[in-house]
């Protein structure tokens, strides 16, 4: 069984020093990873359509500053949208981040999902099937590039030829891939290709809303784990070699979990009982949340939990207790 790991996801910083201080604090508190998301919109009608928080910082330079400010914590993006950069550009940027961080990159990839963001940026949003196929080619092309030697990759969406991809991975074991999503096909690809599988909502609606939480109940998350298992076994991989990660989106450290669960349940249109066992929810005292996390690892194999930056301090006792740091 994989040891527990905990990450923090951040979107914003008031000042450059505040950003450095935040990631260093996460490292000092025992968190093992510091992530951004990959969204570009500031306030306005397009963001309102997405119903998504503002992300003020671009992922790649913010990750570079985070790596410079720290020495041990993993740096990542949960996850890069493959449509926002050509494959060769994203691969080069990832390799460079890995180089400057001393091999601390977690390379997260996703197929993209915020419809209004695509529209606002003037980027064509292809069907989900096309985007997922493109994501799979990005992963395979990146593995070719990271393997060393001349790059030759021809797919339907990615074509790379006749050059050596530099810099080479710092770690002899290579760069870790995280693949995130909530659909059967994406999670099957994750089982075949990823080192870290990030369980997420089914975001086919193209925006944040109740349907996301409804797509990730206890029963549906168990089904997602089976999709990963099937994908892994189809290529002879052991699912136990994979690390399962999940966004702890609904995390509240509180002595009154019943009230909080009831409020969330009403918001998402699910029962209180479903909310109490929702795999993306960690609500209660520190003792109760520790018990929930241990139970989820037994039930789903999830050992890696990522909380929002707003929970950096409140969740730290959970990190300390379950990692011994």
N, C-alpha and C positions, 0 to 999 in steps of 0.2 A: 504494500500500500504506500502511495506517495506521501511524503511529509507535507505538512501544511505550509502554504505560502500565501502571502497577502500583498495585494497591490493597491495603489491609489491612482485614481483618474482625475486629471485636472484639465481645465479649459482656459483659465484666465490668470492674470497677475496684474496687480496695480502698478508695480514698478519692476524693473529688471532685478533689483536686489531682492524684492519680495519673492520672485520666482525662484531664485537661487536658494533663498532661505527655506522655502516650502519643500523643495525636493530634498534638501539636506536634512530637514526635520523628519521627513518620511524615512530617510535612511537611518537616522539616529534612533527613531522609534521602533525599528525592526522590520519595517515593511521591506519586501524583497523586490518590488517593482514599482516604477513610476511611469504612468501612461498618459498620453493625450488621446483625443479623438482626432478625426480628420475632417473637420468642417470649416467652412470659409465665410459664412454669412455673418454680417453684423445685424443690428436691429433694423427692422423694416417689414414690409408686407410679406416678402418671401419667407423670412424666418417665422413669421406668425403662421403661415400656412404649414410649415414644418412642425410647429409646436415644439421646437427644440431649443435648448439653452444656447446662448451666445457663446461662441468660442473666439476669443480675441487674438489668440496666438496661432501662427502657422506651425504645424506639427514638427517639421524637420528642423528648423533652426531652434525651436524651443527644446527639442530633444537634445540637440547639441549642447546648449547651455546647461541643461540638466545634467548631462554627462560630465561636463567640465566642472560643475559644482560639487560632484560626489566622487566616490571611489569604489563602491561595492554594489549599489542598488542597480537592478536591471532597468534599462530604458526602453520604452516601446511606444507604439501607437495602436490603440485598440478600436478600430483597425484602419489601416490605409485603404482608401477607396481607390481601386485600380483604375477607374476612369479619369482620375484627376491628373495623372502623369503617364507619359509613355513608359513602357516596360523598362527600357534601357535606362531612363532617367531615374526611376524609382529604385532599380537594382543598384545603380551607382551610388545614389544617396544612402541607401541602406548599408552598403559595404563601407562607405565613408563614416557613417555613424558608428558602425561596429569597430572600425579602426580607431577612431578618437576616443571611444569609450573603453577600449581595452577588451573588447569581446563581450560587452554587456548588452548588446542589442537583442530584443525580442521582436522579430519581424512579423508584425501582424498584417494580414491581408483579408479584405472583404470585397464583396461584389458591388457595393454601393446601394443606397436605398432612399435617400431623401429627394423625392421627386421635385419639390419646389426649389431645392438648391441646384439641381441640374439645370432647371429652367432658368433660374436667375443668373447662372454662370454661362449660359449659352452652350452647354455641353449636351449632346444628344444622349438621351437615356434610352438605351435599347431594352428589349424585353428581358425579363429575368433570366431566361434560358441563355441568351447571348451573353449577358453580363457574367453569369456563373461560368460559362465556358471560357470567357476571357480571363477570369480570375484564375482558373485552373492552369491556363497557359502561362500566366505571370509566375505562378509558383514553380512550374516545371522549368521555365526559362531561367528563373533565378537560381534554381539548383544547378543547372548547367553552368551558369556564370560563376557561381561560388565554388565549383569543383576545380577550377583552374584550367589552364590551357586555352586554346582558341574557342570562342563561343560560336556554335552553330546550332540554331534552333529555328525551325519552320513550323508554325501552326497556322490556324485560320486567322488569328488576330495578332500574333507576335512573330516578328521575323528579325533575327539577330544573326550577324555573320562576320567572320574574318577579323575578329579583334580579341584581345585578351582582356578580360574583365578585372580591373584593379580598383581598389586594393583587395588583396585576398583576405579571407576571414582570419581573424586574430586567433581564435580558438581552434586547435587541431580538430575538434569535433564538429566544427562548422557553425553556422548561424542558425539559431533556433527559429522555426517558423510557427507562428500562431495563425490559425484560420478560424474566423468567427462567423456565426450565422445561426439561423434557426430552421432552415428548410432541410428536407431529406437529402436533396442532392448536395447542398453545401456541406452538410455534416458527413456525408459519405466521402466527399473529397477530403475533408479534414481527417477522417480515419485513415485514408490512404497516404496522405502527404504531410500532415502536420506533426509537429512535436508537441504543441499545446493546442488543445481544442477549446475554443471559447464559445460556450453556450449563450445564445442570445434569443431575442424574440423572433418570431416570424414577422418581419417588417415589410411584408408585401403591400401594405396599405400606403407606404411611401411617406408616412409621418408618424409622430408619436401620438398614441391614443390608447384607449382601453383594450383594443384588439391585441396589442402587443403583450400586455400582461395576461390576457386570456389565452394566448397561444403558448404559454410557458407554465402551465399548471404542473402539479406534481406528476400527474399521469402522462402529460405530453412531454415533460422533460425526461421521464423514463423511456419514452419512445425515442426521443432524440439520442439518448445514450446507446440505444440499440442500433440506430442508424450509423453511429460512429463505429460501433463494434463490427457491424457487417462490412463497412468500408475497409476497416483495418484487416479483417480476416480475408477479404477478397484478394489481397495482395500478400498474404502470409505474414502480416504484422501481428504482434501481440498487443491487445488493447491495454494491457497492464504497462506497456512501455510508454503509453501516451499520458500526458498530464491534462486533466480536465479543469478548466477555469470557468468561472461564472461571474457576471456582474451582479454584485449585491446592491441592486438599485434601490431597494426599499429597506434601508438600514436605519433603525432608530434605537438608540440605547435609552431605555426608559423603564421605570418601575411599573408602568401601566400599559403592557402590550395589548390588552383586550381592546382598549379604546382606539389605539392606533390601528390595529388590524381591522376593526370595524369601519374606521374612516377610509382606509385603503380599499376595503372590499366594496364599499358603496361607490367609490370613485371608479373602480374598474369593472363594476357590474358582475362580481363573482360573490360566492358565499363567504362568510367569515371563516368557515372551516377550511375552505380552499385557500384563503389568504394565510391562514395560520401555518400551512405546510407549503406555501409557495416557494419554489427553489430560489427565487430572486429576492426573498424577504428575510431579514434578520432583525427581528424586533423583540426587545425585552431587556432584561438586565444583562450585565456582562456574563454572569453564570449561565443564564438561559441561552444567550447567543452562542456561547461556547458549546453547550449541549447540542444546539441545533446544528452547528457546523460539523461536529463529530458524527451526528446522525446522518447528515447529508453525504459525508464521505463514505459511510457504510452503504447508504442506499444507492447513490449514483456514481461513486468513485471520484467525486469532485474534491480536490485538495487545495485548489487555488482560488482565492476570493478577492475580488476587486471592489473597493468602496469608493465613493466620491470624496473629493477633497474636503467637503463639509464635515465628513466624519473622521478626518485625520486624527484628531485628538481623542474624541469619544470612543473610537474603536481600538485605540492603541492598547488598552488593557487586554483585549481579546487576542491581539497579535502577540503580546508578551506571554500570555498564559499558554497559547497553543504552539508557539515556536520555542519557548524557553529563552527568549532574548530580552 
